[in-house]
Amino acid sequence: MTTGHFLPPEFLDELRQRITLSSLIGRTVKLTRAGREFRACCPFHNEKTPSFYVNDEKGFYHCFGCGAHGDAIRFVTETRGLSFMDAVRELAGQAGMDIPEANPAAVRQAKRTATLHDIMAEAAKWFSEQLHGIEGAEVRRYLDNRGISPAIAQNFGLGFAPNGRGRLKNALSHHAVEKLIEVGLLISVEGRDPYDRFRGRLMIPIKDQRGRIIAFGGRRLESIEGGNSLPDNSPKYLNSPETPLFDKGRTLYNIDKASQAARRQNRIIVVEGYLDVIGLAQAGIHEAVAPLGTALTEHQIERLWRIEDKPILCFDGDSAGQKAAVRAAERALVQAHPGKTLSFVTLPNGKDPDDLVKEQGKSAFEEVLSRPIALDRLLYRFQASQIDPQSPEGRAALSKRLDELAASCRDEFIARGYRSNFKNLFYENFGWKSKKQQDSQTTIAATVTLSDLPTPTISDLECQYSRQILIGLSLYPEAIKQRLERLAELAVTDPKLKKWRETLITAVISEPDLDRDTIKAILKADANVDIDTWDIKKDLRFPFTRPDIAPDLAIESLVALIDLVVEERELATEEQQLKQVFTEERLIADYAKFEAAQALHRKRRADFQERRYMLGMEFELRTRVDEG
């Protein structure tokens, strides 16, 4: 980089995005397409078998033979011998971009950040020295008991912070105390001298994508002897605070090492903690990362997608792990891009990845990874577990929640796809796709069949009314929403009509916006009801069956008929219960009273019959008035 010139990171990111890497490299290297990538013999070492790959989507090249790796700028500097700034100028000219003017404030910030990185590197070196010194003997024994080899401990830069309030402060006393506070190594409390943040802990350096130390995670060590341990009420894990170097919502532990391993394995795995990552590395799985004590954020998901299209999230099987998976899935759904998603695996309850590979080996963890759950199915399972599947209200709430989840997606096309997938999953459980519904009465059918109530004998005439109502509901399914509870009380004894009702209600609850053609197909497939063969001439005539009636008037007349028929059924139920009471309580002596009650019920039944007739006449007359 030219002395005194600083380029903003956002400018360099935009430059890399504008350059098609395969076109740039293809000018000097013969590339052959290999799936989503390009392959060639490496330009950086002699080889006969191609091991050099170019990925335009991710903007990098990598050689599996010599390890060469970089972006467009790196390729130009390595192959042409240009300086960084000369390479940037050449590529910017090709991309039609202007080099931004030097910003003195940005230059000062870059120098200040570099100094902070130096401090963190020194702190990591000091922690490592303590681990391998006399005081670190018990810590080394702890690592050995956990199955972490010295080589892995060194690879991850593990260290030890002794339990003293000023040990690190004294070791780094050549740096200003303000700087040590700024990077989170010291804690500043008003009225007291600053003191070490990390004490009596196993120290785990956290690095950025470029491998620079930006923070630390410290694990409490209860078993350390000699005054180095912490009390049990101290937090098990302690992370660096937010600093100019460290934004925990944008950082993933082990991202520097996992990125390269992920490209070799074509996968990246997200686990819950530092020691899970380290334990998997000990077992030979190096493409794992972990969030830093928080739920996976949108920024972290985006970073994962830059590495792999379908990251695998591996969470513990307990309730906390499952909730973390759901939160991640909901965030990923909001920001999903075409071709980008997440998959999920669940470990046996009580196990974490570190436990699993220690007890059963790498193959056991690979077996878990071989059975991933798709994002849509994970969200569906969780939401379905939150409702009562036997209640219409529960199923309606589930349908509404799934629709809200799909609508939360910012990409319209992906939102449409998730809405369709959610509906399919819903139908598999509650709709016409359910085998349970085909073989026996489904939970929805159970809610609309009131077997707990005595069912009065229904005449052929009343069956005709039920058929009329079902015809009307099939023509105007929006009426179902207005009278869902009363439809459940509608007495339907004919098996075919009962199946018709159950199928119709199930379909409309599952998908409120079904049109007539779709309802026709569903009824024909699931209830063996062929709408095209309806013979309305054989049925009682009500206005809502007329093809020329206004929809609002049709729905009004249909709802009125439903109310009337249900009220009649309630009357019949009262009659049967009245008779049962007089019989069971042996009140035959009160037979005159019983007869009077029966007479009242007969009068009310006659009133209902008249109202049925007048109802039909009323809407018929209103239809004629509307016509003209």
Secondary structure as the mmCIF struct_conf table of DSSP 4:
data_model
#
loop_
_struct_conf.conf_type_id
_struct_conf.id
_struct_conf.beg_label_comp_id
_struct_conf.beg_label_asym_id
_struct_conf.beg_label_seq_id
_struct_conf.end_label_comp_id
_struct_conf.end_label_asym_id
_struct_conf.end_label_seq_id
TURN_TY1_P TURN_TY1_P1 THR A 3 GLY A 4
HELX_RH_AL_P HELX_RH_AL_P1 PRO A 9 ARG A 18
BEND BEND1 ILE A 19 ILE A 19
HELX_RH_AL_P HELX_RH_AL_P2 LEU A 21 GLY A 26
TURN_TY1_P TURN_TY1_P2 ARG A 27 THR A 28
BEND BEND2 VAL A 29 VAL A 29
STRN STRN1 THR A 32 ALA A 34
TURN_TY1_P TURN_TY1_P3 GLY A 35 ARG A 36
STRN STRN2 GLU A 37 ALA A 40
TURN_TY1_P TURN_TY1_P4 PRO A 43 PHE A 44
BEND BEND3 HIS A 45 HIS A 45
BEND BEND4 LYS A 48 THR A 49
STRN STRN3 PHE A 52 ASN A 55
TURN_TY1_P TURN_TY1_P5 ASP A 56 GLY A 59
STRN STRN4 PHE A 60 CYS A 63
TURN_TY1_P TURN_TY1_P6 PHE A 64 CYS A 66
STRN STRN5 HIS A 69 GLY A 70
HELX_RH_AL_P HELX_RH_AL_P3 ALA A 72 ARG A 80
HELX_RH_AL_P HELX_RH_AL_P4 PHE A 84 ALA A 95
TURN_TY1_P TURN_TY1_P7 GLY A 96 GLY A 96
HELX_LH_PP_P HELX_LH_PP_P1 ASP A 98 ALA A 102
HELX_RH_AL_P HELX_RH_AL_P5 PRO A 104 LEU A 131
TURN_TY1_P TURN_TY1_P8 HIS A 132 HIS A 132
BEND BEND5 GLY A 133 GLY A 133
HELX_RH_3T_P HELX_RH_3T_P1 ILE A 134 GLY A 136
HELX_RH_AL_P HELX_RH_AL_P6 ALA A 137 ASN A 145
TURN_TY1_P TURN_TY1_P9 ARG A 146 GLY A 147
HELX_RH_AL_P HELX_RH_AL_P7 PRO A 150 ASN A 155
TURN_TY1_P TURN_TY1_P10 PHE A 156 GLY A 157
STRN STRN6 GLY A 159 ALA A 161
BEND BEND6 ASN A 163 ASN A 163
BEND BEND7 ARG A 165 GLY A 166
HELX_RH_AL_P HELX_RH_AL_P8 ARG A 167 ALA A 171
TURN_TY1_P TURN_TY1_P11 LEU A 172 HIS A 174
BEND BEND8 HIS A 175 HIS A 175
HELX_RH_AL_P HELX_RH_AL_P9 VAL A 177 GLU A 182
TURN_TY1_P TURN_TY1_P12 VAL A 183 GLY A 184
BEND BEND9 LEU A 185 LEU A 185
STRN STRN7 LEU A 186 ILE A 187
TURN_TY1_P TURN_TY1_P13 GLU A 190 GLY A 191
BEND BEND10 ARG A 192 ARG A 192
STRN STRN8 TYR A 195 ASP A 196
BEND BEND11 ARG A 197 ARG A 197
BEND BEND12 GLY A 200 GLY A 200
STRN STRN9 ARG A 201 LYS A 207
TURN_TY1_P TURN_TY1_P14 GLN A 209 ARG A 210
BEND BEND13 GLY A 211 GLY A 211
STRN STRN10 ILE A 213 ARG A 220
TURN_TY1_P TURN_TY1_P15 GLU A 222 SER A 223
TURN_TY1_P TURN_TY1_P16 GLU A 225 ASN A 228
TURN_TY1_P TURN_TY1_P17 ASP A 232 ASN A 233
BEND BEND14 SER A 234 SER A 234
BEND BEND15 LYS A 236 LYS A 236
STRN STRN11 TYR A 237 ASN A 239
BEND BEND16 PRO A 244 LEU A 245
HELX_RH_3T_P HELX_RH_3T_P2 LYS A 248 ARG A 250
STRN STRN12 TYR A 253 TYR A 253
TURN_TY1_P TURN_TY1_P18 ASN A 254 ASN A 254
HELX_RH_AL_P HELX_RH_AL_P10 ILE A 255 GLN A 265
TURN_TY1_P TURN_TY1_P19 ASN A 266 ASN A 266
STRN STRN13 ILE A 269 VAL A 270
BEND BEND17 GLU A 272 GLY A 273
HELX_RH_AL_P HELX_RH_AL_P11 TYR A 274 GLN A 282
TURN_TY1_P TURN_TY1_P20 ALA A 283 GLY A 284
STRN STRN14 ALA A 288 VAL A 289
STRN STRN15 ALA A 290 ALA A 290
BEND BEND18 LEU A 292 THR A 294
HELX_LH_PP_P HELX_LH_PP_P2 ALA A 295 THR A 297
HELX_RH_AL_P HELX_RH_AL_P12 GLU A 298 ILE A 307
BEND BEND19 ASP A 309 LYS A 310
HELX_LH_PP_P HELX_LH_PP_P3 PRO A 311 PRO A 311
STRN STRN16 ILE A 312 PHE A 315
BEND BEND20 GLY A 317 ASP A 318
HELX_RH_AL_P HELX_RH_AL_P13 SER A 319 GLN A 335
TURN_TY1_P TURN_TY1_P21 PRO A 338 GLY A 339
STRN STRN17 SER A 343 THR A 346
HELX_LH_PP_P HELX_LH_PP_P4 LEU A 347 PRO A 348
TURN_TY1_P TURN_TY1_P22 ASN A 349 GLY A 350
HELX_RH_AL_P HELX_RH_AL_P14 PRO A 353 GLN A 360
HELX_RH_AL_P HELX_RH_AL_P15 LYS A 362 LEU A 369
TURN_TY1_P TURN_TY1_P23 SER A 370 SER A 370
BEND BEND21 ARG A 371 ARG A 371
STRN STRN18 ILE A 373 ALA A 374
HELX_RH_AL_P HELX_RH_AL_P16 LEU A 375 SER A 385
TURN_TY1_P TURN_TY1_P24 GLN A 386 GLN A 386
BEND BEND22 ILE A 387 ILE A 387
TURN_TY1_P TURN_TY1_P25 PRO A 389 GLN A 390
BEND BEND23 SER A 391 SER A 391
HELX_RH_AL_P HELX_RH_AL_P17 PRO A 392 ALA A 407
TURN_TY1_P TURN_TY1_P26 SER A 408 SER A 408
BEND BEND24 ARG A 410 ASP A 411
HELX_RH_AL_P HELX_RH_AL_P18 GLU A 412 PHE A 430
BEND BEND25 GLY A 431 GLY A 431
TURN_TY1_P TURN_TY1_P27 TRP A 432 LYS A 433
HELX_RH_AL_P HELX_RH_AL_P19 LYS A 435 ASP A 439
BEND BEND26 SER A 440 SER A 440
HELX_RH_AL_P HELX_RH_AL_P20 THR A 443 VAL A 448
BEND BEND27 THR A 449 THR A 449
TURN_TY1_P TURN_TY1_P28 SER A 451 ASP A 452
BEND BEND28 LEU A 453 LEU A 453
HELX_RH_AL_P HELX_RH_AL_P21 ASP A 460 LEU A 475
TURN_TY1_P TURN_TY1_P29 PRO A 477 PRO A 477
HELX_RH_AL_P HELX_RH_AL_P22 GLU A 478 GLN A 482
BEND BEND29 ARG A 483 ARG A 483
HELX_RH_AL_P HELX_RH_AL_P23 LEU A 484 GLU A 489
BEND BEND30 LEU A 490 LEU A 490
BEND BEND31 ASP A 494 ASP A 494
HELX_RH_AL_P HELX_RH_AL_P24 PRO A 495 SER A 510
TURN_TY1_P TURN_TY1_P30 PRO A 512 ASP A 513
HELX_RH_AL_P HELX_RH_AL_P25 ARG A 516 ASP A 526
BEND BEND32 ALA A 527 ALA A 527
HELX_RH_3T_P HELX_RH_3T_P3 ILE A 531 THR A 533
HELX_RH_3T_P HELX_RH_3T_P4 ILE A 536 LYS A 538
BEND BEND33 ASP A 539 ASP A 539
HELX_LH_PP_P HELX_LH_PP_P5 LEU A 540 ARG A 541
HELX_RH_3T_P HELX_RH_3T_P5 PRO A 543 THR A 545
TURN_TY1_P TURN_TY1_P31 PRO A 547 ASP A 548
BEND BEND34 ILE A 549 ILE A 549
HELX_RH_AL_P HELX_RH_AL_P26 PRO A 551 GLU A 584
TURN_TY1_P TURN_TY1_P32 GLU A 585 ARG A 586
HELX_RH_3T_P HELX_RH_3T_P6 ILE A 588 ASP A 590
HELX_RH_AL_P HELX_RH_AL_P27 TYR A 591 GLU A 627
#
